[in-house]
Amino acid sequence: MERKLIAIDLDGTTLNADAQISAKTKAVLTQAREAGHIVSIVTGRPNRISSNFYDELHLDGPMINFNGSLGHIPHEHWQGEYQYTFNKEVAFDLLAHRDELGINMIAAEGKNLFLAVRQHPVEVGFFPTVLKSNEILNHKTLQENPTSLTVAVDRSHQEHLLSYLQHHFSDIIDAAPWGGPNSVVELGVKGVQKATGVEALAHHYHIQRQNIIAFGDEHNDSAMIDYAGWGVAMQNATAPIRRLANDVTELDNNHDGLAHYLQNYLQLAE
């Protein structure tokens, strides 16, 4: 079998509901690498909360974060590293209008950047419940252009926020609501998606598109699944992702769906 590039999403795909990689999934991904295939994490998560999974899987190649906007090798310099950013004035504008837009929290992030501000107490996964003094987002602390803005907004204001962003900043950013219970909108550089990162990985490893396998479950995986030669939706994936994919795993992310699928697809020993 030709060498494959295996692009894996984290949440809802490689990770179970407890945000952990099961022993089975870890073993199969290790088997795949030992068989000569490449395993790469391609996630919407920032690097600050995904490098631990990279280390747990003992990966040594590039990782893609922020839905394609950051490509890097954790813990070392990589000549091919890239990071897409957009004008920090977008963050300042949202700060100025957060009351009328119903914004409860804004977080500005990049590879070495994390700043946030809370209008009201809000619990959103991936973000510290207590901010240090040097993590407060304002005009003074935000000195560089961000890679991502994450905005927690009142559910009743989400459509208004999306309309506002479309009207004012559609030429420079894409805004996408999160799935799940939280009313959160994520902002990234216009046109940059997970497929951007997968394409960079393919060029780095000299892998042709037909030899890319991509696994995902949510809307932010759609471009990657569409780009890959073989896109696989998790059993727990949204309906649009399942329709887009070439195949669907028999099991969900809580029952090692990715591992069982890869074991069969790559003909790895049980």
N, C-alpha and C positions, 0 to 999 in steps of 0.2 A: 504494500500500500504506500502511495506517495505521502510524503510528510505533510501533515495538516497544521494549520494555525487554528487553535481552539480559543475563541474569544468568549469569555464568560462574564456575564453580569454577576453582581453580588446579591443584593437584596431580592428575595423572591425567586432566586435561581440557584446560586451556589450555597447561599446561606439558608438555614431553616428558620422557622418562626422565632427561635431564640437567638437569631443573629449569630449562629455558629456554623462551622464547617464540620459535618459529621465525619466520623472515622472512615466510613465507606467512601464518601466523596473524596476525601483526602487521599485515600489509597488508590482510587481509580485515576485521579489526576496525576499522581506520582507514576503510576503504571504507564499512562499515556506519554509522559515525558521520557520515561526510560525506554519506550518504544521508538523514540526519535521525534515525536510530535512536540509542538510548541503550545504552551498554555499561557494565556495572557488575560489578566483582569482588565475589563473595560467597564467602568462604573460611573454613575453619576455622583458618587460620594467624593468628597475632597480627599486628598492624600493623607490628611491628618487622622482619618478614621478608616483607612483601607490598607495602609502599609503593614498593619499587624496581620492581616490575612495574607498579604504577599509573603511576609516572613514565615507564617505558619505553613504555607505551601512550599516553602523553600524555592521560590521563583528567583530568577536571576536576570531576566530580560526587562524590557520596558513595561510600564503599567500606564493605563489611560484613566485619567480622572476628569471630573467635571463634565461628564457627557461628551468627551472628545476634546475639550479645550486645553488639557494639560497632558503631555506625553513625557515621561521621565523614567529613570531607573532609580528607585529609592536607595538612599545611602551612598550614592556615588555620582560622579559626573558622567554624563552621556552626551557625546557630541551631537546626537540627533534630537536632544531635548527641545521641546517647543512649548509655548504657552500663549494662548489667545486672550487678549484683554480688551475691554471697552472703556470708554471715557468715564472717569469717576464722577463727572457732573451728573450722570444718571442717578447715582446714589445721593448726591447732594439735593437734587430735585425732589426725590422721594422723601428725603428727610424733611424738607420744607413743607411738603404737602401730606404728611402722614396722617394728620387728623382728618382731613376731608376725604382721604382715600381709605380710611378705616384700617390703617396699618398698625399692627401690634408689635412687630419685630422686623428689623432689617439686619441681615448679616452680609458683610462683604468679605469675599475670600479669594485666595490665590494660593500658589504653592507655598509661599512663606507669609501668608496674610490671613489673619482672622480678626475681624472687628465686628461688633454688633451693638445694636441699641434696642431697648424694649420700651414700648409706650405703656404697655400693661403687662402684668405677669402672664406668661404664656409658656406652655410646655410643648415643644416641638422636638422630635427626635433628631439626633445628630448635633445638638447644640448644648453647650454648658448651661446649667440652671443658674449659675452665679458667674457674672462677668468680672474679671479683674480690671483694675483701673486702666491698665494699658490696652484693654480690649474693647473700650467704648468707642463706637463709631461716631465721629464728628468731622468737621472741616479740618481740624488740626491734626487728627490722627491718621486720616486717610490721605496718604501722600502718594500712593501709586494707583494706577488703574486696576480695577478688580477683574478677575477671571469669571466670577460668579456673584450674583446677588440673590439671596434667598429672602423672600418677603412673606411673613405670616400676616394674613389679613382676615378681618371679619368675613364669615361666609357670605353675608348679605352684600358685602362690598366687592367680592372677587370679580364679578363681571365688570364693574365700574373701573377697577384697577386695570384689568386687561384692556379695556377700551382706552383708558388714559395712556397706557404704554404704547398701544398700537398707534394712537394719534400723534404722540410726541417723539417716540424713539424707534419706530418700526424699521427705520433705515439702518440702525446699528445693533439692535438686540432682538433676540427671539425670547418670548415669554411663554412658559409652559406651566400649567397647574400640576401639582403633584396628584397622583392617585392616593387612595386611602382616606382616612378620617380627617387629616389636618387640611385646613384651608391655606395652602401655601403655593406661591407662584415663584418659579425659578427663572432667573434671567441669565442668558449667556450670549456670546457673540453671535450675531446673525449668520445663519448658514452653517455653523459649526455643530456637528452632531457626533454620536458615537462612531458613525461610519468614517468620519474624519480620522479618528484615532486608529480604527482598524486598517484603513488604507495606509497610514504611516507605518503600522506594524508589518503589513504585507510587504511594503517596500524595503523595510529594514531587514526582514528575513528572506527576501526574494521568493515570496510565496505567491503563486498565482491565485486569482480570485476564486476559481473553482475549488481550490483546496482550503478555503476558509470555512470553518464551522462556527456559527455564532448561536449562543443560547441567551434567551431573555424572556421577560414576562410582562413588561410595562411599555407604555407609549414611548418612553425615551429610548427603548431598544429597537424601535421600528426601522430606523435608517440602517442600523447595523445588521438586522436580520434580513433586510431587503438587499443590502450590499453583498453579504456573504454568499458564497457559492451554495452553501447549505445552511439555511436558517432554521433554527429549532425553537419552538415555543414550549414553555413549561406547561404542564397540565393545569397549573393554577394561573396561567397567563390570561390577560384580558382578551375578550372576543376579537378585537381588531388584530392583535398580535397573532392569535391562533390562525386567523384567516390569511394573514400575510406570510406565515412561515411555510417552509417546505414540509415540515413534520412537527408533531407534538409528542412530548414525552408521555409514556403511559402513566408515570407516577409524578406527584407534585414535589415541591422543594422540601417538604417535611418527610418525604419517604425516598430520598436519594434519587429523584427523577433524573437529574443530570448524570449521575454516576452510572445508573443502570443503562441509560441510553448510550453513553459513550462506550461502555463496556461491550455492548452489542455492535455498535457502529464501527468501532476500531478493532473488533474481534480480539479483545483482550481476554486473558485467562481469568476465570472466576476466582 
